[in-house]
Amino acid sequence: MGEAKAILSHVRMAPRKARLVVDMVRGRNAAEALALLRFTPRSAARVVEQLLTSAVANAGLKDLGEAETLKVSGAFVDSGPVLKRFQPRAMGRASPIRKRTSHITIVVSPVN
């Protein structure tokens, strides 16, 4: 029993926002998940759709099957490095801005 995965690191997107999309596709059939992502109006859906397409292609190279015979067995988002910036405010003060990044991983495996 094999599996194929695709990892995308340092995505300039907050992990909290990416997790909403990744949670939708976890455990679904890969073809069904791709169709769902195509019509999801979140910016994270484009990134996860490309990553899932890559995972399915990796599975094809490992002779695990096509998208119809695969399921998303694992999908998770870890937080990456945070870019720290400062926004000038009134009276000489500054407010911190944290530009968060994500590491997204998708694992596909054949349906039993």
N, C-alpha and C positions, 0 to 999 in steps of 0.2 A: 504494500500500500504506500504510494508515494504522495508527495504534495509539491506544489510549486508556489513560490512567493515572489512578491515584488515589494521593494522598499523605496520610499522617496524621502530623502532627508532635507532638512533646512528649508521647508516650505514656509513662505512668508504669510502664515495664516495662524491665528490663535488656535491652540489645541481644543479649546472648549467649543469653538465653532465647527471644527473639522469632525469632532466626535459625534455631533448630531447627525451628520451625513453617514459616517462609518457605522453607527449603530443601526441605521436603516437597512444596510445590506448584509450585515453579519448573519450567517446561517441560511441565507437564501441561495437559490439556484443562480449560477453565474449569469446566464442569459437574462433571467428575470431581473437580477440586480442591475445589469447594464441598461435595460429598458427603463427601470425605475429612476436611475441616475440621470438618464437623458432628459427626463421631464421634471427634474427637481430644480426649483429656481434659486438654489443657493450657489455661491461661488465655489464652495468646497466640493460641490458635486462634479464640476468639470475636472478637478484635480483627481478625485477618487475614481471617476470614470476612466481616465487615462491610465491610472495605476492598475485598476482591475483588468483593463484590456491587456496591459503588459503582463500581468500574472497569468491570464488565460493563454497568451502567446508563449510564455515560459512553460506552461503545462503542455502545450502542443509540441514544444521541442523535446520534452521529456516523455512523449507518447502517453500522456495521461488521458487524452480525449479532447473533445471540442467543448465550447461554452455550454452546450445543452446538457452535457454529461458531468459537469463540474458544479461544485457548490463552494460558497465562501465559508471555509471552515474556521478561519481566524481573521480578524480585522481589528486593529487597534491603533491608537494615536498616542505617541509619547511627546512630551514637550522638549523642544530643542533649546538652543541658546537664545537668550533674550537680548535684543539690541536696546540699550538704554540711552534715551535722549532727554533733553530738558526744554520746556516751553517757558519762555519769559512771561512773567505775570506782573501785576501792578506793584508799585513801591519797591522795585528792585528784587522781588522774589522770583523763584523759579519753581515750576511744578514738574515732577518726573513723568516721562512718557515711556512705557515699556512696550516695545514692538516685539511680540512673541512669535516664535517659530515652532514648527511641528515636524516630527518624524512619523510618517504614516507607513504602516505595514499591512499588506493584504496577503492571505494565504488561501489557496484554492486546492481542493482535493477531489478525487472522483466520488460520485454518489454511489453508495453501496447498493 
